[in-house]
């Protein structure tokens, strides 16, 4: 399975999905013009990964500094997908936030609360 790498822009995070390492990383801001279109390759890749190539353990590192409401909905769908996959896979999510970014911490707390079945760590950097 090919890895997926999307470079960061002013409006979108860098996305690095590594099938061999079982590592998903999203870093940056997320307020693309068309959120679901932008993230479709990532969502398709993640589905395929868990259907065919998942590693023994998968680590998801999210360091999202800012995101808009449509990105929030997309992340909810992403966590739904991860939660479904977690029934058969070992998955750890690290929500990485800067101690001065209170809204990023609050967003992480909300996602953690919504997805109680997931191993969801709030990691201050």
RODO-2510 file (C-alpha; in nm, 4 decimals, decimal comma):
residues 125
     n   res          X          Y          Z
     1     x     0,0000     0,0000     0,0000
     2     x     0,1338     0,3415    -0,0972
     3     x     0,1795     0,6013     0,1749
     4     x    -0,0187     0,9239     0,1471
     5     x     0,1560     1,2570     0,1889
     6     x    -0,0112     1,5953     0,1425
     7     x     0,1897     1,9116     0,1993
     8     x     0,0697     2,1785     0,4424
     9     x    -0,0763     2,4991     0,3000
    10     x    -0,2006     2,8193     0,4592
    11     x    -0,5470     2,6598     0,4949
    12     x    -0,4776     2,2883     0,5239
    13     x    -0,2650     2,0647     0,7460
    14     x     0,0165     1,8413     0,6344
    15     x    -0,1062     1,4849     0,6168
    16     x     0,1375     1,1974     0,6404
    17     x    -0,0124     0,8481     0,6440
    18     x     0,2485     0,5729     0,6652
    19     x     0,1111     0,2202     0,6220
    20     x     0,4402     0,0446     0,7043
    21     x     0,4859     0,2294     1,0339
    22     x     0,1157     0,2388     1,1207
    23     x     0,1471     0,6138     1,1727
    24     x    -0,1036     0,8846     1,0783
    25     x     0,0018     1,2480     1,1289
    26     x    -0,1965     1,5657     1,0685
    27     x    -0,0247     1,8932     1,1574
    28     x    -0,1350     2,2519     1,1005
    29     x    -0,4538     2,4502     1,0416
    30     x    -0,7665     2,3107     0,8842
    31     x    -1,0077     2,5413     0,7080
    32     x    -1,0036     2,4347     0,3448
    33     x    -1,2573     2,5782     0,1021
    34     x    -1,4151     2,2363     0,0469
    35     x    -1,3342     2,0281     0,3535
    36     x    -1,4812     1,6955     0,2468
    37     x    -1,3243     1,7145    -0,0986
    38     x    -0,9833     1,7977     0,0516
    39     x    -0,9949     1,5116     0,3046
    40     x    -1,1503     1,2498     0,0728
    41     x    -0,8131     1,0955    -0,0295
    42     x    -0,7216     1,0648     0,3408
    43     x    -1,0543     0,9083     0,4393
    44     x    -1,0388     0,6614     0,1469
    45     x    -0,6786     0,5724     0,2359
    46     x    -0,7635     0,5143     0,6034
    47     x    -1,0568     0,2885     0,5108
    48     x    -0,8374     0,0848     0,2782
    49     x    -0,5603     0,0678     0,5404
    50     x    -0,7885    -0,0850     0,8021
    51     x    -0,9521    -0,3197     0,5511
    52     x    -0,6271    -0,4667     0,4243
    53     x    -0,2947    -0,3510     0,5662
    54     x    -0,3334    -0,2401     0,9262
    55     x    -0,0267    -0,2802     1,1446
    56     x    -0,0474    -0,4482     1,4841
    57     x    -0,0668    -0,1002     1,6376
    58     x    -0,1645     0,2251     1,4697
    59     x    -0,0747     0,5653     1,6164
    60     x    -0,2666     0,8767     1,5126
    61     x    -0,0966     1,2097     1,5930
    62     x    -0,3142     1,5167     1,5463
    63     x    -0,1610     1,8571     1,6021
    64     x    -0,4328     2,0813     1,4671
    65     x    -0,3760     2,4417     1,5712
    66     x    -0,7065     2,5747     1,4399
    67     x    -1,0013     2,4261     1,2518
    68     x    -1,3371     2,5478     1,1255
    69     x    -1,6782     2,3886     1,1816
    70     x    -1,6762     2,1807     0,8623
    71     x    -1,3349     2,0423     0,9628
    72     x    -1,4830     1,9594     1,3025
    73     x    -1,7531     1,7526     1,1301
    74     x    -1,4883     1,5834     0,9162
    75     x    -1,2804     1,4971     1,2263
    76     x    -1,5944     1,3522     1,3840
    77     x    -1,6359     1,1268     1,0769
    78     x    -1,2651     1,0388     1,0946
    79     x    -1,2936     0,9374     1,4614
    80     x    -1,6064     0,7357     1,3783
    81     x    -1,4017     0,5454     1,1217
    82     x    -1,1179     0,4959     1,3719
    83     x    -1,3601     0,3844     1,6421
    84     x    -1,5122     0,1249     1,4097
    85     x    -1,1638    -0,0003     1,3159
    86     x    -1,0606    -0,0134     1,6832
    87     x    -1,2853    -0,3155     1,7361
    88     x    -1,0272    -0,5250     1,5461
    89     x    -0,7152    -0,3065     1,5703
    90     x    -0,4985    -0,1488     1,8391
    91     x    -0,5197     0,2284     1,7820
    92     x    -0,3832     0,5136     1,9912
    93     x    -0,4761     0,8764     1,9262
    94     x    -0,2571     1,1625     2,0452
    95     x    -0,4249     1,5028     2,0362
    96     x    -0,1228     1,7335     2,0578
    97     x    -0,1805     2,0929     2,1660
    98     x     0,0215     2,3949     2,2726
    99     x    -0,0362     2,4880     2,6368
   100     x    -0,1273     2,8418     2,5267
   101     x    -0,3917     2,7201     2,2806
   102     x    -0,6890     2,6665     2,5077
   103     x    -0,9353     2,6105     2,2220
   104     x    -0,7236     2,3225     2,0858
   105     x    -0,7227     2,1608     2,4318
   106     x    -1,1001     2,2058     2,4633
   107     x    -1,1551     2,0528     2,1186
   108     x    -0,9419     1,7543     2,2174
   109     x    -1,1382     1,7143     2,5408
   110     x    -1,4654     1,7228     2,3462
   111     x    -1,3493     1,4577     2,0981
   112     x    -1,2168     1,2425     2,3822
   113     x    -1,5543     1,2655     2,5545
   114     x    -1,7448     1,1821     2,2339
   115     x    -1,5299     0,8776     2,1585
   116     x    -1,4912     0,7069     2,4949
   117     x    -1,4083     0,3720     2,3334
   118     x    -1,0869     0,5090     2,1826
   119     x    -0,7475     0,5377     2,3482
   120     x    -0,7382     0,9155     2,3239
   121     x    -0,4464     1,1015     2,4825
   122     x    -0,4299     1,4773     2,5332
   123     x    -0,0624     1,5635     2,4899
   124     x     0,0700     1,9066     2,5812
   125     x     0,3770     2,0029     2,3791
***
